[in-house]
Amino acid sequence: MSPIVVTCALLGQMTLDKAEAEKAVEILGLPADAALLLAEVPYRGALPSLPPTDPLIYRFYELVMVYGTTWKELIQEEFGDGIMSAIDFEMSMERQPDPKGDRVKIAMSGKFLPYKRY
């Protein structure tokens, strides 16, 4: 289990299978019935307010506001008319030491889903 998946599940944005939920309950010392909650299909995408008031989350919101149209144009230039999946999605995060202050490196990879004509 990746730390990203576990954290996402603990924050109510992802579901764990039964074995993963039981392992998380054991490791974190949670009550046994917490495994049922961790295995529930969540209500995703809930933020308390828009724009977000948490400074770190707001920076992601700001990135989309500033660079979203550029990302959209570049993705569609490369792949055509469609979207990057947030369901068939992978993400990694790492610390990058830097003399001016450590940096956060986030890599996202989502399956390209072309729009279909009906």
C-alpha positions as CSV (number, residue, x, y, z in Angstrom):
1,M,0.0,0.0,0.0
2,S,1.4,3.4,-1.0
3,P,1.4,6.2,1.6
4,I,-0.6,8.3,-0.9
5,V,-3.4,5.7,-1.1
6,V,-3.6,5.2,2.6
7,T,-3.6,9.0,3.3
8,C,-6.2,9.5,0.7
9,A,-8.4,6.8,2.2
10,L,-8.0,8.1,5.7
11,L,-9.1,11.5,4.5
12,G,-12.2,9.9,2.9
13,Q,-11.3,10.3,-0.7
14,M,-10.4,6.7,-1.7
15,T,-11.5,3.2,-0.7
16,L,-9.3,0.4,0.5
17,D,-10.0,-3.2,-0.2
18,K,-10.8,-5.4,2.9
19,A,-7.3,-6.6,3.4
20,E,-5.8,-3.1,3.1
21,A,-8.4,-1.6,5.4
22,E,-7.7,-4.3,8.0
23,K,-4.0,-3.8,7.8
24,A,-4.4,0.0,8.2
25,V,-6.6,-0.5,11.2
26,E,-4.0,-2.8,12.7
27,I,-1.0,-0.5,12.0
28,L,-2.8,2.6,13.2
29,G,-4.4,1.0,16.3
30,L,-7.9,2.0,15.1
31,P,-11.1,0.3,16.3
32,A,-11.9,-2.8,14.2
33,D,-15.1,-1.3,12.8
34,A,-13.0,1.5,11.2
35,A,-12.0,-1.1,8.5
36,L,-15.7,-0.9,7.3
37,L,-15.4,2.9,6.8
38,L,-12.1,2.6,5.0
39,A,-13.6,0.1,2.6
40,E,-16.7,2.2,1.9
41,V,-17.1,4.0,-1.5
42,P,-16.4,7.6,-0.5
43,Y,-18.0,10.9,-1.6
44,R,-15.0,12.3,-3.5
45,G,-13.9,15.8,-4.1
46,A,-15.4,17.5,-1.1
47,L,-13.7,20.7,-0.1
48,P,-15.0,22.8,2.8
49,S,-15.0,26.0,0.7
50,L,-14.1,27.3,-2.8
51,P,-11.7,28.8,-3.2
52,P,-9.9,26.7,-0.6
53,T,-8.8,28.6,2.5
54,D,-6.0,26.2,3.5
55,P,-2.8,27.8,2.1
56,L,-1.3,24.6,0.7
57,I,-4.5,23.5,-1.0
58,Y,-5.0,27.0,-2.3
59,R,-1.6,26.8,-4.1
60,F,-2.9,23.8,-6.1
61,Y,-6.0,25.7,-6.9
62,E,-3.9,28.7,-7.9
63,L,-1.8,26.4,-10.2
64,V,-4.9,25.3,-12.0
65,M,-6.2,28.8,-12.3
66,V,-2.9,30.1,-13.7
67,Y,-1.6,27.1,-15.7
68,G,-4.8,25.1,-16.3
69,T,-5.5,26.5,-19.8
70,T,-1.9,25.9,-20.8
71,W,-2.0,22.3,-19.6
72,K,-5.2,21.8,-21.4
73,E,-3.8,23.1,-24.7
74,L,-0.6,21.1,-24.5
75,I,-2.4,17.9,-23.6
76,Q,-4.9,18.3,-26.4
77,E,-2.1,19.3,-28.9
78,E,-0.3,16.0,-28.0
79,F,-3.3,13.7,-27.6
80,G,-6.3,15.3,-29.2
81,D,-9.7,16.2,-27.7
82,G,-10.1,14.5,-24.3
83,I,-9.1,14.5,-20.7
84,M,-6.6,13.0,-18.3
85,S,-8.3,10.5,-16.0
86,A,-8.4,11.1,-12.3
87,I,-9.6,7.5,-11.9
88,D,-6.8,5.6,-13.7
89,F,-4.3,7.8,-12.1
90,E,-0.9,7.6,-10.4
91,M,1.0,10.1,-8.3
92,S,4.3,10.3,-6.6
93,M,5.8,12.9,-4.3
94,E,9.4,13.5,-3.2
95,R,11.5,16.0,-1.4
96,Q,14.2,17.6,-3.5
97,P,17.0,19.2,-1.4
98,D,17.8,22.7,-2.6
99,P,20.2,25.3,-1.0
100,K,17.5,28.0,-1.3
101,G,15.0,25.7,0.5
102,D,13.8,22.2,-0.1
103,R,11.4,21.7,-3.0
104,V,8.3,19.5,-3.4
105,K,8.3,17.4,-6.6
106,I,5.0,15.9,-7.6
107,A,4.6,13.7,-10.6
108,M,1.1,12.9,-11.9
109,S,0.2,10.3,-14.5
110,G,-3.4,9.8,-15.7
111,K,-4.7,7.7,-18.6
112,F,-5.8,9.8,-21.6
113,L,-9.5,9.4,-22.3
114,P,-10.5,10.8,-25.7
115,Y,-14.0,12.3,-26.1
116,K,-16.3,10.1,-28.2
117,R,-18.8,11.3,-30.7
118,Y,-22.3,9.9,-30.3
